[in-house]
Amino acid sequence: MKKRAISMVLALAGVGLMAGSAAAAPAAGDAVAGKRVFLRCMACHAVTPGAPNKVGPNLAGVVGRKAGMAKGFRYSAAMTKATAVKWDEATLDKWLTRPASVVPGTSMVFAGLPNAADRKAVIAYLKKPVP
């Protein structure tokens, strides 16, 4: 039942992401705009180094890291097996578009970011070191 509730919350968050991306699009690669877009992700993900994992793993330092490697996070079987996936910009762009296209069977319920500028901005934000 808890898993179903989490899935429902994530699905609703995805709907919010889809609706929110229709707002003014950020400049591609703009980390400041990416932080604004990422606010929609913060219900499930932290980005501050050392912060605890939430429903999803902490994404501090995710760019350049292999999939399924956030310390202390319990990944799905699909993500645990996705050891060949490395979170570079191209892979993150595909993931943010549609996670299941990168790791089929992932437990991440996320509608994706259809706007390419939003995705590029989020990636720029994730690349930027958090003070």
N, C-alpha and C positions, 0 to 999 in steps of 0.2 A: 504494500500500500504506500509506503514512504517513497519508493522508487517511482510509482505512478504519480504521486503528488509533485515530485521534483520534475518529472517529465512534463507535467501540465504547466508548471511555473515557467520552465524553459521554453515551451511552445508559445506561451503567451508573451514572453520576452521577445521571442523571434518575431511575432506579429508586430510588436512595438518597434523593433528594429526596421522592419519593412516599411512601416508607416513613417518613421522618423527620417528615413533616408531620402524621402521626397522633399525635405526641407532644403534650404540653400546648400548646395554642394561645396565642400571645401576644395581648396586648391590641391591638386595632386601632390602628395608627398609633404604636405604641411603638417608638422608634428603638433602644432597648437590646435589646428582643426581636428587632427586625429584624436587628441585628448578629449575633445568635445564629443566626437562620435563614440569613443571608447566608454564614455560615461554609461552608455546603454549596456555595456558588457560587465560593468563593475559589480552587478548583483551576483555574478558567478565567478569573476576572476579578479584577483589582486595583481598589481604590477610593482609594488614596492618590494625591494629585496628584503628577504627575511619575514615578510608578512605571511600569515598562515594561508594555506589553501582554503578555498571556499568550495562550492559545489563543483567548480572546475579548478584546475591547477593554477598556481601563481605563475604569471607570464613574464615576470622579471627575467630578462636575459634570454627570452625565447628565440629571438632571431639568431640563427646559427646553431641552435641546439637540435639534437635529435629528438624525434617524437617520443613521448612516454618517459621523459627523464626528469620531470620536476620532482624534487625530493619530497617524500612523505605523501604523495598523492596516489590514490588507488585508482589506476586506470582500468578501462574496459579491456576485455580480452583482445578485441580488435586493435586497440591502440598499443597494447603491450607487444603485440606481434608486428607492429609497424616500425620495426627498428631501422629500416632502410629510408624512412622519411626524415628529411632534415628541413627544419623550418627556415628556409631561405625566402627571399621576397616573392619569388614566383610560386613557391608552394603555399606560402601564407595567403597569397592572392587567391589561389584556387580554393584553399580551405575556407577563407572568408566568403567566397562565392557560394560554395556548397560543400560542407565538411565531408559528407559521405562519398563524394567523388575522389577524395584523397585517401580516406581510410574507411572503406566499406565496413559497415557494422559498428561504427563508432556510436557511443552512447550519448554523444553531444547532440541535443535537440536544439537546432539553430536554423532559422530560416535562411540565413545568409544575408550579405550586404550586396544588393544588386547594383549599386552605384560604384563604378570603378574608382572615382575620386575619393569616395568614403573609404574604400579598401586601401588605397595608396596612403591616405592620411593616417589610418590606423596603423599600418605597417611602419610609417615614419615615426609615429609616436612610440611604438614598441621598440624601435631601434634606438631611440634616444635614451641615454642613461637617466635613471630616476635619481635625483639627489637624495 
